[in-house]
């Protein structure tokens, strides 16, 4: 069995996928790289096949009809033979030194008495045109250099969240929790890091800047104008997260710190949905914002009160046009400070 399976979802990725694959090859025989060609129309399939032919014991090329990012992750997970599983997007890459450190640590933990469920490391926002790179790190929040449980984790203050770029999961855990991402939907990475959490018992954090998250392409899904254009998909994911939180409420409530973290993460996703709808500037968008809040209220009134009347909820629902202006200006400050979009 391989130590780590890495899925690379690819759609029309010919211009940058080689950089991603090359950064992962130093993992050698301990790693399998699953290049999932999601119905690309360019040379993605050819490039994937060339790497598979050149490195047959490391790289596998998988071709499928277009189903979106979620479908490609699902395919990667279904074909994974490694003990652990990681997703690396085709326009991103990893840092060699940190990569090798992580593999060494995974080898050590794989033979331990306790089962590792989730491995966390830092990621770097590689934002086009920015000389100073923002690092998402979890030092002083998570214990370092040991297996720990949720109860030993510190407080995740606003702006500090575990994203897809941060995590490596135990492959069997993802299968046991029934993770299956929706097809033809953007922003499913939020479901990927959200739904497995009630199943995670033992975590490990290594304070290394491993994943390099590229931001800068005009057509990138996290570009703000692109997100506004795809707001219905953001809302869809937001609602699916609400559904899951309500469905798993009993299990979530048994672990106080994990439950608090999941609520906080759901809060930030709902805030992003709200601010993008405000930024749209149309009455239709404002009606969708109201409908989203009504959806949450109908699903679970307690959850609605926590999201609507918490700090972020109050800030995103200030009355009238002046209130919306304040919300937008606050959002711009957060953009500048945290370096996203």
C-alpha positions as CSV (number, residue, x, y, z in Angstrom):
1,X,0.0,0.0,0.0
2,X,1.2,3.5,-0.8
3,X,1.6,5.9,2.0
4,X,-0.2,8.9,0.4
5,X,-2.5,9.3,-2.5
6,X,-2.7,12.7,-4.1
7,X,-5.5,13.6,-6.5
8,X,-5.0,16.4,-9.0
9,X,-8.4,17.5,-10.5
10,X,-7.6,18.9,-14.0
11,X,-9.8,20.7,-16.4
12,X,-8.1,22.5,-19.3
13,X,-5.0,22.6,-17.2
14,X,-2.4,22.3,-19.9
15,X,-0.6,25.6,-19.1
16,X,0.2,24.8,-15.4
17,X,-0.4,21.2,-14.5
18,X,3.2,20.1,-15.2
19,X,4.4,22.5,-12.5
20,X,2.0,20.9,-10.0
21,X,2.9,17.3,-10.9
22,X,6.7,18.0,-10.9
23,X,6.4,19.4,-7.4
24,X,4.8,16.2,-6.2
25,X,7.2,13.7,-7.9
26,X,9.9,14.0,-5.1
27,X,7.6,11.9,-2.9
28,X,8.8,8.9,-4.9
29,X,7.4,5.4,-4.5
30,X,5.6,6.3,-1.2
31,X,3.2,8.4,-3.2
32,X,0.7,7.8,-5.9
33,X,-0.3,10.8,-8.0
34,X,-3.8,10.5,-9.5
35,X,-4.2,13.0,-12.4
36,X,-7.9,13.2,-13.0
37,X,-8.7,14.7,-16.4
38,X,-12.2,16.0,-16.0
39,X,-13.3,16.1,-19.7
40,X,-10.7,18.6,-20.7
41,X,-10.8,20.1,-24.3
42,X,-7.1,21.0,-24.5
43,X,-3.9,19.0,-24.1
44,X,-4.5,18.1,-20.4
45,X,-5.2,14.4,-21.3
46,X,-2.0,14.1,-23.4
47,X,0.1,15.6,-20.6
48,X,-1.4,13.3,-18.0
49,X,-0.8,10.3,-20.2
50,X,2.8,11.3,-20.8
51,X,3.5,11.6,-17.1
52,X,1.8,8.2,-16.4
53,X,4.0,6.6,-19.1
54,X,7.2,8.2,-17.8
55,X,6.5,7.4,-14.1
56,X,4.2,4.3,-14.3
57,X,4.7,3.3,-10.6
58,X,3.9,6.8,-9.3
59,X,1.5,8.6,-11.7
60,X,-1.9,7.4,-12.9
61,X,-3.9,9.2,-15.5
62,X,-7.7,8.9,-15.1
63,X,-10.0,10.3,-17.8
64,X,-13.7,11.0,-17.3
65,X,-16.5,13.1,-18.7
66,X,-16.7,16.5,-17.3
67,X,-18.4,16.6,-13.9
68,X,-16.7,19.5,-12.2
69,X,-14.2,19.7,-9.3
70,X,-16.3,17.6,-6.9
71,X,-16.6,14.8,-9.4
72,X,-12.8,14.8,-10.0
73,X,-12.2,14.6,-6.2
74,X,-14.7,11.8,-5.9
75,X,-12.9,9.9,-8.7
76,X,-9.6,10.4,-7.0
77,X,-10.9,9.1,-3.7
78,X,-12.5,6.1,-5.4
79,X,-9.2,5.2,-7.0
80,X,-6.9,6.0,-4.1
81,X,-4.8,3.2,-2.8
82,X,-2.8,5.1,-0.2
83,X,-3.2,5.1,3.5
84,X,-3.8,8.9,3.4
85,X,-5.4,11.2,0.9
86,X,-4.6,14.7,-0.3
87,X,-6.1,17.0,-3.0
88,X,-3.8,19.4,-4.8
89,X,-5.4,21.6,-7.5
90,X,-3.7,21.7,-10.8
91,X,-2.7,25.4,-10.7
92,X,-1.1,25.0,-7.2
93,X,2.1,23.3,-6.1
94,X,3.9,22.1,-2.9
95,X,7.2,23.1,-1.4
96,X,9.8,20.2,-1.6
97,X,11.4,20.5,1.9
98,X,8.0,20.7,3.7
99,X,6.7,17.8,1.5
100,X,9.5,15.5,2.5
101,X,9.1,16.4,6.1
102,X,5.4,15.6,6.0
103,X,6.0,12.2,4.4
104,X,8.6,11.4,7.0
105,X,6.1,12.3,9.8
106,X,3.3,10.3,8.1
107,X,5.5,7.2,8.0
108,X,6.2,7.5,11.7
109,X,2.5,8.1,12.6
110,X,1.3,5.2,10.3
111,X,2.9,2.7,12.6
112,X,1.7,4.2,15.9
113,X,-0.7,2.9,18.5
114,X,-3.2,5.6,17.8
115,X,-4.8,6.1,14.4
116,X,-4.1,9.5,12.7
117,X,-7.3,10.8,11.1
118,X,-6.3,14.3,10.0
119,X,-2.9,15.9,9.3
120,X,-2.7,19.7,9.1
121,X,0.0,21.9,7.8
122,X,0.3,25.5,6.6
123,X,-0.4,26.9,3.2
124,X,0.7,30.1,1.4
125,X,-1.4,32.4,-0.6
126,X,0.6,32.8,-3.9
127,X,-1.2,35.9,-5.0
128,X,-0.3,37.3,-8.3
129,X,1.5,40.7,-8.0
130,X,1.9,40.4,-4.2
131,X,5.5,40.5,-3.0
132,X,4.6,39.6,0.6
133,X,2.9,36.3,0.8
134,X,0.2,35.6,3.3
135,X,0.7,32.4,5.3
136,X,-2.2,30.5,6.8
137,X,-0.6,28.9,9.9
138,X,-2.1,27.4,13.0
139,X,0.7,27.9,15.5
140,X,-0.6,28.8,19.0
141,X,-4.0,27.3,18.0
142,X,-3.0,23.6,17.5
143,X,-0.5,21.6,19.5
144,X,2.7,20.9,17.6
145,X,4.6,17.7,17.2
146,X,2.1,15.2,18.7
147,X,-1.2,13.5,18.1
148,X,-4.0,15.5,19.8
149,X,-7.8,15.5,20.1
150,X,-10.2,18.3,19.5
151,X,-10.3,19.1,23.2
152,X,-6.6,20.0,23.1
153,X,-7.1,22.5,20.3
154,X,-7.2,26.2,21.0
155,X,-9.6,28.8,19.7
156,X,-9.8,29.5,16.0
157,X,-10.3,33.3,15.8
158,X,-11.8,34.9,12.6
159,X,-9.6,34.4,9.5
160,X,-8.1,31.1,10.8
161,X,-9.8,28.1,9.2
162,X,-8.7,24.7,8.1
163,X,-9.1,24.7,4.3
164,X,-8.6,22.0,1.8
165,X,-5.1,23.2,1.2
166,X,-4.3,22.5,4.9
167,X,-5.4,18.9,5.3
168,X,-4.4,15.3,4.6
169,X,-7.1,12.9,5.6
170,X,-7.0,9.2,6.4
171,X,-8.4,7.6,3.2
172,X,-10.6,5.1,5.0
173,X,-12.1,7.8,7.1
174,X,-13.3,9.7,4.0
175,X,-14.9,6.5,2.7
176,X,-16.5,5.6,6.1
177,X,-18.0,9.0,6.5
178,X,-19.6,8.7,3.0
179,X,-18.0,11.8,1.6
180,X,-19.4,12.4,-2.0
181,X,-19.2,15.9,-3.4
182,X,-21.8,17.2,-5.7
183,X,-21.0,17.4,-9.4
184,X,-21.0,20.5,-11.6
185,X,-20.7,22.7,-8.5
186,X,-18.0,25.1,-7.5
187,X,-16.9,25.7,-3.9
188,X,-17.3,22.1,-2.9
189,X,-13.9,22.3,-1.1
190,X,-15.9,23.7,1.8
191,X,-17.8,20.5,2.0
192,X,-14.6,18.5,1.7
193,X,-13.2,20.0,4.9
194,X,-16.5,20.2,6.8
195,X,-18.3,16.9,6.5
196,X,-15.5,14.6,7.7
197,X,-15.0,16.6,10.9
198,X,-17.4,14.7,13.2
199,X,-15.5,11.5,12.3
200,X,-12.0,12.9,13.1
201,X,-10.7,11.8,16.5
202,X,-6.9,12.2,16.3
203,X,-5.2,15.1,14.6
204,X,-1.5,16.2,14.0
205,X,-0.1,19.6,13.1
206,X,3.2,20.3,11.5
207,X,4.2,23.9,11.3
208,X,5.6,23.9,7.8
209,X,4.6,26.0,4.7
210,X,3.7,23.1,2.5
211,X,0.9,24.0,0.0
212,X,1.2,26.9,-2.3
213,X,-2.2,28.3,-3.2
214,X,-2.1,30.3,-6.4
215,X,-4.5,33.3,-6.8
216,X,-4.4,35.4,-9.9
217,X,-6.1,33.9,-12.9
218,X,-9.1,36.0,-14.1
219,X,-11.2,32.9,-14.6
220,X,-10.4,31.4,-11.2
221,X,-13.3,30.4,-9.1
222,X,-12.3,32.5,-6.1
223,X,-12.1,35.7,-8.2
224,X,-14.8,37.9,-6.6
225,X,-16.6,38.8,-9.8
226,X,-16.6,35.1,-10.8
227,X,-18.0,34.2,-7.4
228,X,-20.8,36.8,-7.8
229,X,-21.6,35.3,-11.2
230,X,-21.7,31.9,-9.6
231,X,-23.6,33.0,-6.5
232,X,-26.2,30.3,-6.8
233,X,-23.5,27.6,-6.5
234,X,-22.1,29.3,-3.4
235,X,-25.6,29.4,-1.9
236,X,-26.1,25.7,-2.8
237,X,-23.0,24.7,-0.9
238,X,-23.9,26.9,2.0
239,X,-27.3,25.2,2.2
240,X,-25.7,21.7,2.0
241,X,-23.5,22.7,4.9
242,X,-26.5,23.8,6.9
243,X,-28.3,20.6,6.1
244,X,-25.3,18.5,7.2
245,X,-24.8,20.5,10.4
246,X,-28.5,20.0,11.3
247,X,-28.4,16.3,10.4
248,X,-25.3,15.6,12.5
249,X,-26.3,17.9,15.3
250,X,-26.4,15.2,17.9
251,X,-23.0,13.9,17.1
252,X,-21.5,17.4,16.8
253,X,-22.9,18.4,20.1
254,X,-20.9,15.6,21.9
255,X,-17.6,17.4,21.2
256,X,-17.7,21.0,22.4
257,X,-14.6,22.4,20.6
258,X,-15.3,20.6,17.3
259,X,-18.9,21.8,17.4
260,X,-17.8,25.4,18.1
261,X,-15.3,25.2,15.2
262,X,-17.9,23.8,12.8
263,X,-20.4,26.5,13.8
264,X,-17.7,29.2,13.2
265,X,-16.8,27.8,9.8
266,X,-20.5,27.7,8.8
267,X,-20.8,31.3,10.0
268,X,-18.0,32.5,7.8
269,X,-19.4,30.6,4.7
270,X,-22.8,32.2,5.4
271,X,-21.1,35.6,5.8
272,X,-19.4,35.2,2.4
273,X,-22.7,34.3,0.8
274,X,-24.3,37.4,2.3
275,X,-21.6,39.8,1.4
276,X,-21.4,38.6,-2.2
277,X,-25.2,39.0,-2.5
278,X,-24.8,42.6,-1.1
279,X,-22.0,43.2,-3.6
280,X,-24.2,42.1,-6.5
281,X,-26.2,45.3,-5.9
282,X,-29.5,44.0,-7.3
283,X,-32.9,43.5,-5.6
284,X,-32.8,39.9,-6.8
285,X,-29.6,39.3,-4.9
286,X,-31.0,40.9,-1.8
287,X,-34.1,38.7,-2.0
288,X,-31.7,35.7,-2.3
289,X,-30.0,36.8,0.9
290,X,-33.3,37.0,2.7
291,X,-34.3,33.6,1.3
292,X,-31.0,32.0,2.6
293,X,-31.7,33.3,6.1
294,X,-35.3,32.0,5.9
295,X,-33.9,28.6,4.8
296,X,-31.6,28.4,7.8
297,X,-34.5,29.5,10.2
298,X,-36.8,26.8,8.8
299,X,-34.1,24.1,9.1
300,X,-33.1,24.9,12.7
301,X,-34.2,28.0,14.7
302,X,-31.4,27.6,17.2
303,X,-28.8,27.5,14.4
304,X,-30.5,30.5,12.8
305,X,-30.2,32.6,15.9
306,X,-26.5,31.8,16.3
307,X,-25.7,32.7,12.7
308,X,-28.1,35.7,12.4
309,X,-27.4,37.3,15.7
310,X,-23.7,36.5,16.2
311,X,-21.0,39.1,15.5
312,X,-20.7,38.3,11.8
313,X,-24.4,37.8,11.3
314,X,-25.2,41.2,12.9
315,X,-22.5,42.9,10.8
316,X,-23.8,41.4,7.5
317,X,-27.4,42.4,8.2
318,X,-27.2,46.1,9.1
319,X,-30.4,47.8,7.9
320,X,-30.8,49.8,4.7
321,X,-28.3,51.0,2.2
322,X,-26.0,52.6,4.8
323,X,-25.8,49.3,6.6
324,X,-24.9,47.4,3.4
325,X,-22.2,50.0,2.7
326,X,-20.7,49.4,6.1
327,X,-20.8,45.7,5.6
328,X,-19.0,46.0,2.2
329,X,-16.3,48.3,3.6
330,X,-15.7,45.9,6.5
331,X,-15.4,43.1,4.0
332,X,-12.8,45.1,2.0
333,X,-10.7,45.5,5.2
334,X,-10.9,41.7,5.8
335,X,-9.8,41.1,2.2
336,X,-6.8,43.3,2.7
337,X,-5.9,41.9,6.0
338,X,-6.3,38.1,5.3
339,X,-5.2,38.2,1.7
340,X,-8.0,36.2,0.1
341,X,-9.7,36.8,-3.3
